Amino acid sequence: MRLTFSRFREYTTVTVPWTMESQIVELKLNRSLLDPHFDGYKLSLDQLPVYNIENPDGVCLTSIQDNQYSFQQVKLFSRHNNLHADRYYDNVVYFVNDKLDIEQLVVKKDERPRKTRIVHTISDSARHESSSRYNVTIDFPAKDWAILSDGAGKFWVLNTGNRLKLSEWKVSYRGFPLGEGVSFAIHHCCHHLSANGHHVIDALLLHVEETTQEVEGVTFVSVLEWVTFVKGDDETWTLKRVRRLKGRSIPDYVCLTDNATAVYISSDKPYTVVYDSMNPVEERVEKQEETLKDAEKHPLYTWSQTDDEVNVQFTVPERCGKADLDVRLSMSAFHFGLKNSTAFLSGDLQAPIKVDESTWTIDGQRVEIPDYQALATDRTGKLVVNADPDKPVVFSNQDMEEVDAFPEDTALLVRIDGESHVASHQASLSSNQWLFNVDLPSSASRALCLRHDVDGLLWQPDSDSAQFRHVATFNALGYVQASKQQLQYAACAADRSFVALCDCARHVYVYWQAVAVKTEFRNRKSGADVKNVAKQQVVSLDSADEIVGFRVTNEWIFVLTAKSLSALKVV
């Protein structure tokens, strides 16, 4: 299938669906948050105060084991952050020391950081019994509740009370929710009330397991266990439900909706629900997996663009004829799909086209790509020259700079419904590299930062509409982050005032949003008046030890090594 659009110079990619039941959504840019005239960051020599807190008991660090050799497991270990933030209390962080004590650092307003304090001890861990374990993980679903995993299969629900007060954390649940011997790490959680008023905690537990059936050379799968705990009248928690999702990659982003009716997942490979203890998974899930495999082998569409036209090639089912297709073209919109089915590609165009000169033809399932002119537009929207006009321009990740990395063509951000088990909404991320995630204060919502061209755009989920809202832009962050060859962690302040990066050791980089210049300021080269300036600060830590934890608040940056915890005052 070939469709040609005349005089159409801009193009917006619309998603290739995982299933025909999914609603295709777009990540719509808020253009008021974009700065087309951004002139780079100006290095500031202002020094940030750095406070070092010694840690004599070290940090509980888990190294990858000999039997954890898959790419998924390596990625899971490399992404782990040993410093845990508390989204319900400002400027509070936690880590677990070598003695399995949970240490808390509280920084009060207008006070310098002081020593940490022990708030709980993991006294009955199963770590010594496990030959395949992950790092200890902690999360906070509510102001007075915490959940804890020892990385070896044991799980706790803890009643913390007011965590700013020095009170004992009481165990309300302990056990092996996935069975003894199944290690996992906590990746997200939320707290809500059930229809009958009971307190409910939902958590997403991630682990990697080896499969007996090799699929396309993959012998390991990532398993996301969605567990639900309900609090009884006796203040104890009971495991009520387990849902299991499987995929062939570690997700970059996972987030439960506020009421835990669905889960958002961003990954290079699709996830499907394979088990539900309360609602048996229907046979259509197996059919969905077959559809996904076929879609990965044969993409539903590809596109290429020249200075004068855009060509779109679709892969349609076998024995599909013109009578089976639904093709609609107008000056400002386009729709293509099978009749009485979900559209393959549909949406408004960013510029008018000449409908009379636009054509489409069908030849089996595929067509040859026609010749192109010497001038074409690549994925970044910039003009590039085709050295050989007789050869077609093929857009791929290799067209980008060496420091750039883009996800696979199958990368999607999806919303999977907890009851129907299908991906109800999805958006393509095939040209948007994941940069980092950020938990929002006093909320279950987790935002994710994606690369768009050279910028980093922050997207926040909206549970009511199942859409993602563009809430902030970090100018040139995609390019800046890609240039950091020793990058370990990235994060931003909850108020989006700055973004911070850190290397594997020693260096922290802070990039501030542009602010208005109060005095007259001119560009040396162009002589133009400068209205706004974005500054960059670089901090060199005293210690050269490996950085194993990194958290950012609106006022502080916390950096954890095996021997010390550093607090950088930014405001």
ABEGO torsion letter per residue (X at the ends): XBBBBBGBABBBBBBBBABAABBBBBBBBBAAABBAABAEBBBBABBBBBBBBBBAAEBBBBBBBAABABAAAAAAAAABBABBBBAABBGBBBBBBAAGBBBBBBBBBGBBBBBBBBABBBAABAAAABABBBBBBBBBABAABBBBBAGAGBBBBBBAEBAABBBBBBBABBEBAAEBGBBBBBABBBBBBBAAGBBBBBBBBBBBBBBABBBGGBABBBBBBBBBBBBBAAGBBBBABBBBBBBABBBABBBBBAAGABBBBBBABBBBBABBAABBBBAAAAAAAAAAAAAAABBABBBBBBAABBBBBBBBBBGBBAAABBBBBBAABBBBBBBGBBBABBEBBABBBBAAABBBBBBEABBBBBBBBABBBBAAGBBBBBABAABBBBBBAAABBAABBBBBAABBBBBBBAAAGBBABBBBAAABBBABBBBBBGBABBBBBBBBEABBBBBBBBAAAGBBBBABBBBGAAAAAAABAABABBBBBAAGABBBBBBABGBBBBBBBBBBBABBBBBAAAGBBBABBBBBBBBBBABABBBABBBBBAABBBBBBAABBBBBBAX
